[in-house]
Amino acid sequence: MATYGMAKRELELGGKYLGTLRDANDLRDDIQALHALMEEDGYLLIRSFHDRAKVEAARRALVEDLDAAGQIDRRYPIMDAVVAEGARGTFASGWKQARRMPAFLNLVESPEIMEFFARFLGGPTATFDYKWLRVIGPGGYTGAHYDVVYMGRGTRNLYTVWTPIGDVTLDMGPLAILVGSHRFERIKATYGQMDVDRDNTEGWFSTDPIELVDRYGGQWRTTEFQMGDAILFGMFTMHASLNNVSNRFRITCDTRYQRADEPMDERWVGRDPIMHDAAKQGEFVPMTEARKRWGV
């Protein structure tokens, strides 16, 4: 079997620890069935969720901005986003301006996505003004975490959409979901009640995917993605990524959606969201220490 890295671990695809995500496309027009599948698996993988042309337009705008900053190896087609020597994924216009690019906002705030969530949530929908845009180079990865620890001050009926802005192969470090983690009640009652700013604690719960499966169950699952695909999940679904071992930037974004009539986390709304700028209180608590205190 092929093996893929997650942090410092190597996992066999098709083995105990790493499987393949299943898509929900057959259920796309059945909101009740989508809710049932979200409750069962903790995620929805929907192929061609976005208009492919909008994804391509967003990618072109972002890659051209990276290229202007000397981040792209021009020996290859620019849309391949092959990393230039020494590049770190810096935008010529800056990260704030990249998040405000019309082509990017046209993708993540499209009428199609807002209408989907209006049906899924049963009412008018709002999205955070802040958008998490990721440009992950070779060697990069994301550790396992719940999103609620970063954005839990508003409604918990909040959903993340992870969008690959371009095709993402397994060697580029795609998203991985720990299926079943939304039912890890002990972790939800401890780590899941944390706030990274209030508690001055790091957000990643673990960088050891094997430890989580052996201790709590479930299975990590991932897949390859094409332009237009997306994964949707709630605040208590543990997720991470494979390692990017390619020579290309993995360009993705995470955006959040909720009912417009429910409270929003004030850190992520407004023209210039405060983000994590609040003053830290007390001594920084490493996650290893926090987990000891919680007994998880």
Contacts in CASP RR format, 6 or more apart in sequence:
PFRMAT RR
TARGET T0000
AUTHOR 0000-0000-0000
METHOD contacts of the structure
MODEL  1
MATYGMAKRELELGGKYLGTLRDANDLRDDIQALHALMEEDGYLLIRSFH
DRAKVEAARRALVEDLDAAGQIDRRYPIMDAVVAEGARGTFASGWKQARR
MPAFLNLVESPEIMEFFARFLGGPTATFDYKWLRVIGPGGYTGAHYDVVY
MGRGTRNLYTVWTPIGDVTLDMGPLAILVGSHRFERIKATYGQMDVDRDN
TEGWFSTDPIELVDRYGGQWRTTEFQMGDAILFGMFTMHASLNNVSNRFR
ITCDTRYQRADEPMDERWVGRDPIMHDAAKQGEFVPMTEARKRWGV
1 12 0 8 1.000
1 13 0 8 1.000
1 14 0 8 1.000
1 15 0 8 1.000
2 12 0 8 1.000
2 13 0 8 1.000
2 170 0 8 1.000
3 10 0 8 1.000
3 11 0 8 1.000
3 12 0 8 1.000
3 13 0 8 1.000
4 10 0 8 1.000
4 11 0 8 1.000
4 13 0 8 1.000
4 18 0 8 1.000
4 170 0 8 1.000
4 171 0 8 1.000
4 173 0 8 1.000
4 222 0 8 1.000
4 242 0 8 1.000
4 243 0 8 1.000
5 11 0 8 1.000
5 141 0 8 1.000
5 242 0 8 1.000
5 243 0 8 1.000
5 245 0 8 1.000
6 18 0 8 1.000
6 141 0 8 1.000
6 176 0 8 1.000
6 209 0 8 1.000
6 220 0 8 1.000
6 240 0 8 1.000
6 241 0 8 1.000
6 242 0 8 1.000
6 243 0 8 1.000
7 141 0 8 1.000
7 143 0 8 1.000
7 207 0 8 1.000
7 208 0 8 1.000
7 209 0 8 1.000
7 240 0 8 1.000
7 243 0 8 1.000
8 207 0 8 1.000
8 208 0 8 1.000
9 208 0 8 1.000
9 209 0 8 1.000
9 210 0 8 1.000
11 17 0 8 1.000
11 18 0 8 1.000
11 209 0 8 1.000
11 210 0 8 1.000
11 220 0 8 1.000
12 18 0 8 1.000
13 19 0 8 1.000
13 20 0 8 1.000
13 170 0 8 1.000
13 222 0 8 1.000
14 20 0 8 1.000
16 213 0 8 1.000
16 219 0 8 1.000
17 209 0 8 1.000
17 210 0 8 1.000
17 213 0 8 1.000
17 219 0 8 1.000
17 220 0 8 1.000
18 176 0 8 1.000
18 209 0 8 1.000
18 219 0 8 1.000
18 220 0 8 1.000
18 221 0 8 1.000
18 222 0 8 1.000
19 219 0 8 1.000
19 220 0 8 1.000
19 221 0 8 1.000
19 222 0 8 1.000
20 221 0 8 1.000
20 222 0 8 1.000
20 223 0 8 1.000
21 43 0 8 1.000
21 45 0 8 1.000
21 177 0 8 1.000
21 221 0 8 1.000
21 222 0 8 1.000
21 223 0 8 1.000
21 231 0 8 1.000
22 41 0 8 1.000
22 45 0 8 1.000
23 45 0 8 1.000
23 46 0 8 1.000
23 47 0 8 1.000
24 34 0 8 1.000
24 37 0 8 1.000
24 44 0 8 1.000
24 45 0 8 1.000
24 46 0 8 1.000
25 46 0 8 1.000
25 47 0 8 1.000
25 48 0 8 1.000
27 33 0 8 1.000
27 34 0 8 1.000
27 37 0 8 1.000
28 34 0 8 1.000
28 46 0 8 1.000
31 119 0 8 1.000
31 120 0 8 1.000
34 44 0 8 1.000
34 120 0 8 1.000
35 120 0 8 1.000
37 44 0 8 1.000
38 44 0 8 1.000
38 232 0 8 1.000
38 233 0 8 1.000
38 234 0 8 1.000
41 177 0 8 1.000
41 179 0 8 1.000
41 180 0 8 1.000
42 177 0 8 1.000
42 179 0 8 1.000
42 180 0 8 1.000
42 181 0 8 1.000
42 182 0 8 1.000
42 233 0 8 1.000
42 234 0 8 1.000
42 237 0 8 1.000
43 177 0 8 1.000
43 179 0 8 1.000
43 231 0 8 1.000
43 232 0 8 1.000
43 233 0 8 1.000
43 234 0 8 1.000
43 237 0 8 1.000
44 231 0 8 1.000
44 232 0 8 1.000
44 233 0 8 1.000
45 223 0 8 1.000
45 229 0 8 1.000
45 230 0 8 1.000
45 231 0 8 1.000
46 229 0 8 1.000
46 230 0 8 1.000
46 231 0 8 1.000
46 232 0 8 1.000
47 226 0 8 1.000
47 228 0 8 1.000
47 229 0 8 1.000
48 228 0 8 1.000
48 229 0 8 1.000
49 113 0 8 1.000
49 116 0 8 1.000
49 161 0 8 1.000
49 163 0 8 1.000
49 228 0 8 1.000
49 229 0 8 1.000
49 230 0 8 1.000
50 107 0 8 1.000
50 110 0 8 1.000
50 112 0 8 1.000
50 113 0 8 1.000
50 163 0 8 1.000
50 227 0 8 1.000
50 228 0 8 1.000
50 229 0 8 1.000
50 230 0 8 1.000
51 107 0 8 1.000
51 110 0 8 1.000
51 112 0 8 1.000
51 228 0 8 1.000
52 227 0 8 1.000
52 228 0 8 1.000
54 103 0 8 1.000
54 106 0 8 1.000
54 107 0 8 1.000
54 110 0 8 1.000
55 107 0 8 1.000
55 163 0 8 1.000
55 165 0 8 1.000
55 166 0 8 1.000
55 227 0 8 1.000
55 228 0 8 1.000
56 166 0 8 1.000
56 227 0 8 1.000
57 103 0 8 1.000
57 106 0 8 1.000
57 107 0 8 1.000
58 101 0 8 1.000
58 103 0 8 1.000
58 104 0 8 1.000
58 106 0 8 1.000
58 107 0 8 1.000
58 165 0 8 1.000
59 79 0 8 1.000
59 165 0 8 1.000
59 166 0 8 1.000
59 227 0 8 1.000
59 251 0 8 1.000
60 79 0 8 1.000
60 103 0 8 1.000
61 101 0 8 1.000
61 102 0 8 1.000
61 103 0 8 1.000
61 104 0 8 1.000
62 91 0 8 1.000
62 98 0 8 1.000
62 101 0 8 1.000
62 104 0 8 1.000
62 133 0 8 1.000
62 135 0 8 1.000
62 165 0 8 1.000
62 251 0 8 1.000
63 72 0 8 1.000
63 78 0 8 1.000
63 79 0 8 1.000
63 81 0 8 1.000
63 251 0 8 1.000
64 78 0 8 1.000
65 91 0 8 1.000
65 92 0 8 1.000
65 93 0 8 1.000
65 98 0 8 1.000
65 101 0 8 1.000
66 72 0 8 1.000
66 81 0 8 1.000
66 87 0 8 1.000
66 89 0 8 1.000
66 90 0 8 1.000
66 91 0 8 1.000
66 92 0 8 1.000
66 135 0 8 1.000
66 249 0 8 1.000
67 74 0 8 1.000
67 78 0 8 1.000
68 92 0 8 1.000
68 93 0 8 1.000
69 89 0 8 1.000
69 90 0 8 1.000
69 91 0 8 1.000
69 92 0 8 1.000
70 84 0 8 1.000
70 87 0 8 1.000
70 92 0 8 1.000
71 83 0 8 1.000
71 84 0 8 1.000
71 87 0 8 1.000
71 88 0 8 1.000
71 89 0 8 1.000
71 90 0 8 1.000
71 249 0 8 1.000
72 78 0 8 1.000
72 81 0 8 1.000
72 82 0 8 1.000
72 83 0 8 1.000
72 84 0 8 1.000
72 87 0 8 1.000
73 82 0 8 1.000
73 83 0 8 1.000
73 84 0 8 1.000
73 85 0 8 1.000
73 247 0 8 1.000
74 84 0 8 1.000
75 82 0 8 1.000
76 82 0 8 1.000
80 248 0 8 1.000
81 248 0 8 1.000
81 249 0 8 1.000
81 251 0 8 1.000
82 247 0 8 1.000
82 248 0 8 1.000
83 89 0 8 1.000
83 137 0 8 1.000
83 138 0 8 1.000
83 247 0 8 1.000
83 248 0 8 1.000
83 249 0 8 1.000
87 137 0 8 1.000
88 137 0 8 1.000
89 135 0 8 1.000
89 137 0 8 1.000
89 249 0 8 1.000
91 97 0 8 1.000
91 98 0 8 1.000
91 135 0 8 1.000
95 133 0 8 1.000
98 104 0 8 1.000
98 133 0 8 1.000
99 130 0 8 1.000
99 131 0 8 1.000
99 133 0 8 1.000
104 131 0 8 1.000
104 133 0 8 1.000
104 253 0 8 1.000
105 131 0 8 1.000
107 163 0 8 1.000
107 165 0 8 1.000
108 127 0 8 1.000
108 131 0 8 1.000
108 161 0 8 1.000
108 163 0 8 1.000
108 253 0 8 1.000
108 255 0 8 1.000
109 127 0 8 1.000
113 161 0 8 1.000
113 257 0 8 1.000
114 125 0 8 1.000
114 127 0 8 1.000
114 257 0 8 1.000
117 125 0 8 1.000
117 159 0 8 1.000
117 257 0 8 1.000
118 124 0 8 1.000
118 125 0 8 1.000
120 159 0 8 1.000
121 157 0 8 1.000
121 257 0 8 1.000
121 258 0 8 1.000
121 259 0 8 1.000
122 259 0 8 1.000
123 259 0 8 1.000
123 260 0 8 1.000
123 261 0 8 1.000
124 259 0 8 1.000
124 260 0 8 1.000
124 261 0 8 1.000
125 257 0 8 1.000
125 258 0 8 1.000
125 259 0 8 1.000
125 260 0 8 1.000
126 257 0 8 1.000
126 258 0 8 1.000
126 259 0 8 1.000
126 260 0 8 1.000
126 264 0 8 1.000
127 255 0 8 1.000
127 256 0 8 1.000
127 257 0 8 1.000
127 258 0 8 1.000
128 151 0 8 1.000
128 255 0 8 1.000
128 256 0 8 1.000
128 264 0 8 1.000
128 265 0 8 1.000
128 268 0 8 1.000
128 269 0 8 1.000
128 273 0 8 1.000
129 268 0 8 1.000
129 269 0 8 1.000
129 270 0 8 1.000
129 271 0 8 1.000
129 273 0 8 1.000
130 267 0 8 1.000
130 268 0 8 1.000
130 269 0 8 1.000
130 273 0 8 1.000
130 275 0 8 1.000
131 253 0 8 1.000
131 254 0 8 1.000
131 255 0 8 1.000
132 253 0 8 1.000
132 254 0 8 1.000
132 255 0 8 1.000
133 253 0 8 1.000
134 250 0 8 1.000
134 251 0 8 1.000
134 252 0 8 1.000
134 253 0 8 1.000
134 254 0 8 1.000
135 249 0 8 1.000
135 250 0 8 1.000
135 251 0 8 1.000
136 142 0 8 1.000
136 173 0 8 1.000
136 241 0 8 1.000
136 244 0 8 1.000
136 249 0 8 1.000
136 250 0 8 1.000
136 251 0 8 1.000
136 252 0 8 1.000
137 244 0 8 1.000
137 248 0 8 1.000
137 249 0 8 1.000
137 250 0 8 1.000
138 244 0 8 1.000
138 245 0 8 1.000
138 246 0 8 1.000
138 247 0 8 1.000
139 243 0 8 1.000
139 244 0 8 1.000
139 245 0 8 1.000
140 173 0 8 1.000
140 243 0 8 1.000
140 244 0 8 1.000
141 173 0 8 1.000
141 240 0 8 1.000
141 241 0 8 1.000
141 242 0 8 1.000
141 243 0 8 1.000
141 244 0 8 1.000
142 204 0 8 1.000
142 239 0 8 1.000
142 240 0 8 1.000
142 241 0 8 1.000
143 204 0 8 1.000
143 205 0 8 1.000
143 206 0 8 1.000
143 207 0 8 1.000
143 240 0 8 1.000
143 241 0 8 1.000
144 178 0 8 1.000
144 204 0 8 1.000
144 205 0 8 1.000
144 206 0 8 1.000
144 207 0 8 1.000
144 209 0 8 1.000
144 212 0 8 1.000
144 238 0 8 1.000
144 239 0 8 1.000
144 240 0 8 1.000
145 203 0 8 1.000
145 204 0 8 1.000
145 205 0 8 1.000
145 238 0 8 1.000
145 239 0 8 1.000
145 240 0 8 1.000
146 187 0 8 1.000
146 188 0 8 1.000
146 191 0 8 1.000
146 192 0 8 1.000
146 205 0 8 1.000
146 235 0 8 1.000
146 236 0 8 1.000
146 237 0 8 1.000
146 238 0 8 1.000
147 158 0 8 1.000
147 160 0 8 1.000
147 234 0 8 1.000
147 235 0 8 1.000
147 237 0 8 1.000
147 239 0 8 1.000
147 254 0 8 1.000
147 256 0 8 1.000
148 156 0 8 1.000
148 192 0 8 1.000
148 235 0 8 1.000
148 236 0 8 1.000
149 191 0 8 1.000
149 192 0 8 1.000
149 194 0 8 1.000
149 195 0 8 1.000
149 196 0 8 1.000
149 203 0 8 1.000
150 196 0 8 1.000
150 203 0 8 1.000
151 158 0 8 1.000
151 235 0 8 1.000
151 256 0 8 1.000
151 265 0 8 1.000
151 267 0 8 1.000
151 268 0 8 1.000
152 158 0 8 1.000
152 195 0 8 1.000
152 235 0 8 1.000
152 265 0 8 1.000
153 195 0 8 1.000
153 263 0 8 1.000
153 265 0 8 1.000
153 266 0 8 1.000
153 267 0 8 1.000
154 262 0 8 1.000
154 263 0 8 1.000
154 264 0 8 1.000
154 265 0 8 1.000
155 258 0 8 1.000
155 259 0 8 1.000
155 262 0 8 1.000
155 263 0 8 1.000
155 264 0 8 1.000
156 235 0 8 1.000
157 258 0 8 1.000
157 259 0 8 1.000
157 262 0 8 1.000
158 234 0 8 1.000
158 235 0 8 1.000
158 256 0 8 1.000
158 257 0 8 1.000
158 258 0 8 1.000
159 232 0 8 1.000
159 233 0 8 1.000
159 234 0 8 1.000
159 256 0 8 1.000
159 257 0 8 1.000
159 258 0 8 1.000
160 232 0 8 1.000
160 233 0 8 1.000
160 234 0 8 1.000
160 235 0 8 1.000
160 254 0 8 1.000
160 255 0 8 1.000
160 256 0 8 1.000
161 230 0 8 1.000
161 231 0 8 1.000
161 232 0 8 1.000
161 254 0 8 1.000
161 255 0 8 1.000
161 256 0 8 1.000
161 257 0 8 1.000
162 175 0 8 1.000
162 230 0 8 1.000
162 231 0 8 1.000
162 232 0 8 1.000
162 233 0 8 1.000
162 239 0 8 1.000
162 252 0 8 1.000
162 253 0 8 1.000
162 254 0 8 1.000
163 228 0 8 1.000
163 230 0 8 1.000
163 252 0 8 1.000
163 253 0 8 1.000
163 254 0 8 1.000
163 255 0 8 1.000
164 174 0 8 1.000
164 225 0 8 1.000
164 226 0 8 1.000
164 227 0 8 1.000
164 228 0 8 1.000
164 229 0 8 1.000
164 230 0 8 1.000
164 250 0 8 1.000
164 251 0 8 1.000
164 252 0 8 1.000
165 227 0 8 1.000
165 251 0 8 1.000
165 252 0 8 1.000
165 253 0 8 1.000
166 225 0 8 1.000
166 226 0 8 1.000
166 227 0 8 1.000
166 228 0 8 1.000
166 251 0 8 1.000
167 224 0 8 1.000
167 225 0 8 1.000
167 226 0 8 1.000
167 227 0 8 1.000
168 174 0 8 1.000
168 224 0 8 1.000
168 225 0 8 1.000
168 250 0 8 1.000
168 252 0 8 1.000
169 224 0 8 1.000
169 246 0 8 1.000
170 222 0 8 1.000
170 224 0 8 1.000
170 242 0 8 1.000
171 244 0 8 1.000
171 245 0 8 1.000
171 246 0 8 1.000
172 244 0 8 1.000
172 246 0 8 1.000
172 248 0 8 1.000
172 250 0 8 1.000
173 241 0 8 1.000
173 242 0 8 1.000
173 243 0 8 1.000
173 244 0 8 1.000
173 245 0 8 1.000
173 246 0 8 1.000
173 250 0 8 1.000
174 222 0 8 1.000
174 223 0 8 1.000
174 224 0 8 1.000
174 225 0 8 1.000
174 241 0 8 1.000
174 242 0 8 1.000
174 250 0 8 1.000
175 222 0 8 1.000
175 231 0 8 1.000
175 239 0 8 1.000
175 240 0 8 1.000
175 241 0 8 1.000
175 252 0 8 1.000
176 209 0 8 1.000
176 220 0 8 1.000
176 221 0 8 1.000
176 222 0 8 1.000
176 239 0 8 1.000
176 240 0 8 1.000
176 241 0 8 1.000
176 242 0 8 1.000
177 220 0 8 1.000
177 221 0 8 1.000
177 222 0 8 1.000
177 231 0 8 1.000
177 233 0 8 1.000
177 237 0 8 1.000
177 238 0 8 1.000
177 239 0 8 1.000
178 209 0 8 1.000
178 212 0 8 1.000
178 213 0 8 1.000
178 218 0 8 1.000
178 219 0 8 1.000
178 220 0 8 1.000
178 237 0 8 1.000
178 238 0 8 1.000
178 239 0 8 1.000
178 240 0 8 1.000
179 218 0 8 1.000
179 219 0 8 1.000
179 220 0 8 1.000
179 221 0 8 1.000
180 217 0 8 1.000
180 218 0 8 1.000
181 187 0 8 1.000
181 212 0 8 1.000
181 216 0 8 1.000
181 218 0 8 1.000
181 236 0 8 1.000
181 237 0 8 1.000
181 238 0 8 1.000
182 188 0 8 1.000
182 233 0 8 1.000
182 234 0 8 1.000
182 236 0 8 1.000
182 237 0 8 1.000
182 238 0 8 1.000
184 216 0 8 1.000
184 238 0 8 1.000
186 296 0 8 1.000
187 205 0 8 1.000
187 216 0 8 1.000
187 238 0 8 1.000
187 296 0 8 1.000
188 236 0 8 1.000
190 294 0 8 1.000
190 295 0 8 1.000
190 296 0 8 1.000
191 205 0 8 1.000
191 290 0 8 1.000
191 291 0 8 1.000
191 294 0 8 1.000
191 296 0 8 1.000
192 236 0 8 1.000
194 201 0 8 1.000
194 203 0 8 1.000
194 290 0 8 1.000
196 202 0 8 1.000
196 203 0 8 1.000
196 276 0 8 1.000
197 267 0 8 1.000
197 276 0 8 1.000
197 278 0 8 1.000
197 280 0 8 1.000
198 281 0 8 1.000
199 285 0 8 1.000
199 290 0 8 1.000
200 280 0 8 1.000
200 281 0 8 1.000
200 282 0 8 1.000
200 283 0 8 1.000
200 284 0 8 1.000
200 285 0 8 1.000
201 284 0 8 1.000
201 285 0 8 1.000
201 286 0 8 1.000
201 287 0 8 1.000
201 290 0 8 1.000
202 286 0 8 1.000
202 287 0 8 1.000
203 287 0 8 1.000
204 287 0 8 1.000
205 212 0 8 1.000
205 238 0 8 1.000
205 287 0 8 1.000
205 291 0 8 1.000
206 212 0 8 1.000
206 287 0 8 1.000
209 220 0 8 1.000
209 240 0 8 1.000
212 238 0 8 1.000
213 219 0 8 1.000
213 220 0 8 1.000
220 240 0 8 1.000
222 242 0 8 1.000
233 239 0 8 1.000
244 250 0 8 1.000
256 268 0 8 1.000
258 264 0 8 1.000
266 274 0 8 1.000
267 273 0 8 1.000
267 274 0 8 1.000
267 275 0 8 1.000
267 276 0 8 1.000
267 278 0 8 1.000
268 275 0 8 1.000
END
